[in-house]
Amino acid sequence: MQQLEDILRQRIAILDGSWGVLIQREVRGEEAYRGDRFRDHPRDVAGDPDLLNITRPEIVERIHRDYFAAGADIATTNTFTATTIGQADYGFDADVVREMNLQGARIARRVADEAGGKLVAGSIGPLNVSLSLSPRVDDPSYRAATFDQVCEAYAQQIRALVEGGVDLLLIETIFDTLNAKAAVVAALDVAPDVPRWLSFTAIDRSGRNLSGQTVDAFWTSIEHAQPLIVGVNCSLGATEMRPVVEELAKTATTWVSCHPNAGLPNAMGGYDEQPHDTSRFLAEFARDGLVNLVGGCCGTTPEHVRQVVAAVDGIPP
């Protein structure tokens, strides 16, 4: 991915921000998600953002435009939960899931090209199953899915994202490293030439993910995948995330990214950190030589990205 590497050698690159907070402001209720096509679908679908790639593509397109206008170099596709496993709760089959990914990638690709050669990262999020942990307290050996099932679910998603025109694959919010390894196997199998970006999630200030790994152990586990970028995102705000980013920056042998939440969730589950705060923290990371690429996760908006762009401007990578 020569274009991205050229950017990373010259300056701090910019990812977009959250999708959830923007969608929730605008899309509310069953009918708003269903559209005409899924009017008679037997399950509730409110709160399924990936469905909007099919039913409300104009909203997805506008969000991409807003982030590019704010200065983002890279758009993430609106496909964070678009796997057959993730969409099973909504009752959608493999054909609909494929369409979610294909349309999500195509929308992002079209807007990125119109914005002047911007880049698209196919968003591959975590699942609602864990290969490392049992959901049954009385049966620690039980798993809700097998490694092969998880791998195939990710392979289906990746095929559609690549067909839709993504530039790289962002395996993000990695709370379970074994799940991520299944995604890596899928990526190496079905799209070996598409660059990979892997992003770790620490569940709390311990700096470990849900499967118990520290970030340096995580790097050891996924280094064989030869990611173009490795990073940290979600769960924590930038201040709480800093020790994890510092450790990764010392350990990793490739470009390092960070896209934090807008602080820790408040009592209502919202995010209170303002754009000037997030941008100040990420500028400190950049000045201290910890990161090559920054953006936002839960609770961030185009205004967060706009101020991040200004804050890191001129800081050498």
C-alpha positions as CSV (number, residue, x, y, z in Angstrom):
1,M,0.0,0.0,0.0
2,Q,2.4,2.6,-1.3
3,Q,0.1,5.5,-1.0
4,L,-0.5,5.0,2.7
5,E,3.2,4.3,3.4
6,D,4.1,7.5,1.6
7,I,1.8,9.4,3.9
8,L,3.1,7.7,7.0
9,R,6.7,8.6,6.2
10,Q,5.8,12.3,5.8
11,R,3.3,13.0,8.6
12,I,0.9,11.6,11.1
13,A,-2.0,10.0,9.2
14,I,-5.6,10.5,10.2
15,L,-8.4,7.9,10.6
16,D,-12.0,8.8,10.8
17,G,-14.1,8.6,14.1
18,S,-17.1,6.9,15.6
19,W,-20.1,5.7,13.6
20,G,-22.4,4.8,16.5
21,V,-22.8,8.3,18.0
22,L,-23.7,9.8,14.6
23,I,-26.1,7.1,13.6
24,Q,-27.9,7.2,16.9
25,R,-28.5,10.9,16.6
26,E,-30.3,10.4,13.3
27,V,-31.7,6.9,13.0
28,R,-34.2,5.9,15.6
29,G,-36.8,3.2,15.8
30,E,-37.6,0.0,13.8
31,E,-39.0,1.7,10.7
32,A,-35.9,3.9,10.3
33,Y,-33.7,0.8,10.1
34,R,-36.0,-1.5,8.1
35,G,-36.8,0.5,5.1
36,D,-39.2,-1.0,2.6
37,R,-37.2,-4.0,1.8
38,F,-37.1,-5.4,5.4
39,R,-40.6,-4.2,6.4
40,D,-41.8,-7.7,7.1
41,H,-38.5,-9.1,8.6
42,P,-39.5,-11.2,11.6
43,R,-36.8,-9.9,14.0
44,D,-36.2,-6.5,15.6
45,V,-33.5,-4.7,13.7
46,A,-33.3,-1.3,15.4
47,G,-29.7,-0.7,16.4
48,D,-28.1,-2.7,13.6
49,P,-25.9,0.0,12.0
50,D,-24.6,-2.3,9.2
51,L,-28.1,-2.7,7.8
52,L,-28.1,1.0,6.9
53,N,-25.7,0.2,4.1
54,I,-28.7,-1.4,2.4
55,T,-31.7,0.6,3.7
56,R,-30.2,4.1,4.3
57,P,-27.1,4.4,2.1
58,E,-27.5,8.2,1.9
59,I,-26.8,8.4,5.7
60,V,-23.7,6.3,5.5
61,E,-22.4,8.3,2.5
62,R,-22.9,11.6,4.3
63,I,-21.0,10.4,7.4
64,H,-18.1,9.5,5.1
65,R,-18.2,12.9,3.5
66,D,-18.3,14.6,6.9
67,Y,-15.2,12.8,8.1
68,F,-13.3,13.4,4.9
69,A,-14.2,17.1,5.1
70,A,-12.8,17.1,8.6
71,G,-9.5,15.9,7.2
72,A,-9.5,12.2,7.5
73,D,-7.1,10.3,5.2
74,I,-8.8,6.9,5.8
75,A,-12.5,5.9,6.0
76,T,-13.6,2.9,7.9
77,T,-16.5,1.0,6.3
78,N,-19.7,0.7,8.2
79,T,-19.3,-3.0,8.7
80,F,-18.2,-3.4,12.3
81,T,-20.7,-6.2,13.1
82,A,-21.3,-7.5,9.5
83,T,-20.5,-11.2,9.9
84,T,-22.9,-14.1,9.8
85,I,-22.2,-14.7,13.5
86,G,-22.7,-11.1,14.5
87,Q,-25.8,-10.7,12.4
88,A,-27.5,-13.9,13.5
89,D,-29.1,-12.1,16.4
90,Y,-31.0,-10.0,13.9
91,G,-31.9,-13.1,11.8
92,F,-30.0,-12.1,8.6
93,D,-28.6,-14.8,6.4
94,A,-25.3,-15.0,4.6
95,D,-26.6,-13.3,1.4
96,V,-27.8,-10.2,3.3
97,V,-24.6,-10.1,5.3
98,R,-22.5,-10.3,2.1
99,E,-24.6,-7.4,0.7
100,M,-24.0,-5.3,3.9
101,N,-20.2,-5.6,3.4
102,L,-20.3,-5.2,-0.4
103,Q,-22.4,-2.1,-0.2
104,G,-20.6,-0.7,2.8
105,A,-17.3,-1.0,0.9
106,R,-18.7,0.4,-2.3
107,I,-20.2,3.5,-0.6
108,A,-16.9,4.2,1.2
109,R,-14.9,3.6,-2.0
110,R,-17.1,6.0,-4.0
111,V,-16.9,8.8,-1.5
112,A,-13.1,8.3,-1.0
113,D,-12.5,8.5,-4.7
114,E,-14.6,11.6,-5.0
115,A,-12.7,13.2,-2.0
116,G,-9.5,13.0,-4.0
117,G,-7.8,9.6,-3.6
118,K,-8.6,9.0,0.0
119,L,-8.2,5.5,1.4
120,V,-10.7,2.9,2.7
121,A,-10.2,0.4,5.5
122,G,-12.6,-2.5,5.7
123,S,-13.8,-2.6,9.3
124,I,-13.7,-6.1,10.7
125,G,-15.0,-5.9,14.3
126,P,-15.1,-8.4,17.2
127,L,-17.8,-11.1,17.6
128,N,-20.4,-11.8,20.2
129,V,-18.6,-15.2,20.8
130,S,-15.2,-15.9,22.2
131,L,-12.8,-18.6,21.2
132,S,-10.8,-18.1,24.4
133,L,-13.5,-18.1,27.0
134,S,-16.5,-20.2,27.8
135,P,-19.9,-18.5,28.2
136,R,-20.9,-21.3,30.7
137,V,-19.4,-20.9,34.2
138,D,-20.0,-24.6,34.9
139,D,-18.3,-25.8,31.7
140,P,-15.0,-24.0,31.0
141,S,-14.3,-26.2,27.9
142,Y,-17.5,-25.1,26.1
143,R,-17.3,-22.7,23.2
144,A,-20.2,-21.2,21.3
145,A,-18.4,-21.5,18.0
146,T,-15.4,-23.3,16.6
147,F,-12.2,-21.8,15.2
148,D,-13.2,-22.9,11.8
149,Q,-16.7,-21.4,12.1
150,V,-15.2,-18.0,13.1
151,C,-12.6,-18.2,10.4
152,E,-15.3,-18.9,7.7
153,A,-17.5,-16.0,9.0
154,Y,-14.6,-13.6,8.7
155,A,-13.6,-15.0,5.3
156,Q,-17.1,-14.3,4.0
157,Q,-16.9,-10.8,5.2
158,I,-13.4,-10.2,3.8
159,R,-14.3,-11.5,0.4
160,A,-17.2,-9.0,0.1
161,L,-15.1,-6.1,1.5
162,V,-12.3,-6.7,-1.0
163,E,-14.8,-7.1,-3.9
164,G,-16.2,-3.7,-2.8
165,G,-12.9,-2.1,-3.2
166,V,-11.2,-1.6,0.2
167,D,-7.5,-0.7,0.3
168,L,-6.7,-2.5,3.6
169,L,-8.4,-4.7,6.2
170,L,-8.8,-3.3,9.7
171,I,-9.2,-6.1,12.2
172,E,-10.2,-3.9,15.2
173,T,-11.3,-3.8,18.8
174,I,-9.5,-7.1,19.4
175,F,-10.7,-8.3,22.8
176,D,-10.0,-12.0,22.1
177,T,-6.7,-12.7,20.4
178,L,-7.8,-16.1,19.2
179,N,-10.7,-14.6,17.4
180,A,-8.3,-12.2,15.8
181,K,-6.1,-15.0,14.7
182,A,-9.1,-16.6,13.0
183,A,-9.6,-13.3,11.2
184,V,-5.9,-13.3,10.2
185,V,-6.1,-16.8,8.9
186,A,-9.1,-15.8,6.8
187,A,-7.4,-12.7,5.5
188,L,-4.2,-14.6,4.5
189,D,-6.3,-17.2,2.8
190,V,-8.8,-15.1,0.8
191,A,-7.0,-11.8,0.4
192,P,-3.2,-12.3,1.0
193,D,-2.2,-9.2,-1.0
194,V,-4.5,-6.8,0.9
195,P,-2.6,-5.1,3.7
196,R,-3.6,-5.9,7.3
197,W,-4.1,-3.5,10.2
198,L,-4.7,-5.1,13.6
199,S,-5.9,-3.1,16.6
200,F,-5.8,-4.3,20.3
201,T,-8.4,-3.4,22.9
202,A,-7.4,-3.3,26.6
203,I,-10.6,-3.9,28.7
204,D,-9.4,-1.8,31.7
205,R,-6.3,-0.1,33.2
206,S,-4.6,-3.5,33.6
207,G,-3.7,-3.2,30.0
208,R,-4.9,-6.7,29.1
209,N,-7.5,-7.7,26.7
210,L,-10.4,-10.0,27.6
211,S,-8.4,-13.1,26.7
212,G,-5.8,-12.0,29.3
213,Q,-3.0,-10.8,27.0
214,T,-0.8,-7.8,27.5
215,V,-0.2,-5.7,24.4
216,D,3.4,-7.1,24.0
217,A,2.0,-10.7,24.2
218,F,-0.6,-9.7,21.7
219,W,2.1,-8.5,19.3
220,T,4.0,-11.7,19.7
221,S,0.8,-13.6,18.8
222,I,0.1,-11.7,15.6
223,E,3.5,-10.6,14.4
224,H,3.5,-13.5,11.9
225,A,0.6,-11.9,10.1
226,Q,3.0,-9.1,9.0
227,P,0.5,-6.3,9.6
228,L,1.2,-3.0,7.9
229,I,-0.1,-1.2,11.0
230,V,-0.7,-2.4,14.6
231,G,-2.6,-0.3,17.1
232,V,-4.8,0.2,20.1
233,N,-8.4,1.3,20.1
234,C,-11.7,1.5,22.0
235,S,-12.6,0.7,25.6
236,L,-10.4,3.4,27.1
237,G,-9.9,7.1,26.6
238,A,-6.5,8.4,25.5
239,T,-5.1,9.1,28.9
240,E,-5.9,5.6,30.2
241,M,-4.7,4.1,26.9
242,R,-1.3,5.8,27.0
243,P,0.7,3.1,28.9
244,V,-0.6,0.5,26.4
245,V,0.3,2.6,23.4
246,E,3.8,3.2,24.9
247,E,4.4,-0.5,25.3
248,L,3.2,-1.3,21.8
249,A,5.4,1.5,20.4
250,K,8.4,-0.1,22.1
251,T,7.6,-3.6,20.9
252,A,6.2,-3.4,17.4
253,T,8.3,-3.3,14.4
254,T,5.8,-1.6,12.1
255,W,3.6,1.5,12.0
256,V,1.6,2.2,15.2
257,S,-1.9,3.6,15.4
258,C,-4.2,4.8,18.2
259,H,-7.9,5.6,18.0
260,P,-9.3,6.1,21.5
261,N,-12.8,6.6,22.8
262,A,-13.9,10.1,23.7
263,G,-12.9,9.3,27.3
264,L,-14.5,6.7,29.5
265,P,-18.2,6.1,29.4
266,N,-20.3,8.2,31.7
267,A,-23.1,6.8,33.9
268,M,-25.5,6.9,31.0
269,G,-23.2,5.1,28.6
270,G,-22.3,8.3,26.7
271,Y,-18.9,10.0,26.2
272,D,-18.1,13.4,27.5
273,E,-14.5,14.1,26.3
274,Q,-14.5,17.1,24.1
275,P,-12.7,17.5,20.8
276,H,-10.1,19.8,22.2
277,D,-9.2,17.2,24.9
278,T,-8.9,14.2,22.5
279,S,-6.9,16.2,20.1
280,R,-4.5,17.5,22.8
281,F,-3.9,14.0,24.1
282,L,-3.2,12.5,20.7
283,A,-0.9,15.4,19.8
284,E,1.1,14.5,23.0
285,F,1.3,10.9,21.7
286,A,2.6,12.2,18.4
287,R,5.1,14.6,19.8
288,D,6.5,11.8,22.0
289,G,7.0,9.6,19.0
290,L,4.5,6.9,19.9
291,V,2.2,6.9,16.9
292,N,2.1,7.2,13.2
293,L,-1.7,7.2,12.7
294,V,-4.5,8.6,14.9
295,G,-8.2,8.8,14.9
296,G,-11.3,8.3,17.1
297,C,-13.4,5.4,18.3
298,C,-16.6,5.5,20.4
299,G,-18.1,8.9,21.1
300,T,-15.9,10.8,18.6
301,T,-17.3,13.0,15.8
302,P,-16.1,14.8,12.7
303,E,-15.3,17.8,15.0
304,H,-13.0,15.5,17.1
305,V,-11.2,14.5,13.9
306,R,-11.0,18.1,12.6
307,Q,-9.3,19.2,15.8
308,V,-7.0,16.2,15.8
309,V,-5.9,17.1,12.3
310,A,-5.0,20.6,13.5
311,A,-3.3,19.4,16.7
312,V,-0.9,16.9,14.9
313,D,-0.2,19.2,11.9
314,G,3.5,19.6,11.5
315,I,4.6,16.9,14.0
316,P,7.1,14.6,12.4
317,P,6.2,11.0,12.3
